Amino acid sequence: MWAAVPLVLADGDAIRSVESLQNEVTFWGGPGSFAVPLILLGCLTWHLAGRGVAVPAGIGWGLAAWCVLGGVLLVPSPFFAGIISGALIVLAARKDDRSRAARGRERDMV
């Protein structure tokens, strides 16, 4: 794990070994990937939904844009599936805004 991101830069002419490439793949495919922050975002969304609070729409738009960009750059990848998550966050935020507006109108009538 410690050899995955070397602290000493190798010369441009240095030949990379299979072992060093495997270490890098292990790091970037595991703890260095975006899986950990996305899992935390999912847990936050789940927690806020349980409390009846919608995640801001900007988070959904950002997630969807990041997934579109990743899907275009890395064509054979599951990045495009993340667009669904972003769209659901945006829809939940809009639904929350509409329900708040409706509650405000009901209070004004009473």
Secondary structure, DSSP 8 states (H G I E B T S, - for coil): -TTSS-SS---TT----HHHHHHHHHHHHTTTSSHHHHHHHHHHHHHHHHTT----HHHHHHHHHHHHHHHHHSSSSGGGGHHHHHHHHHHHHHHHHHHHHHHHHHHHH-
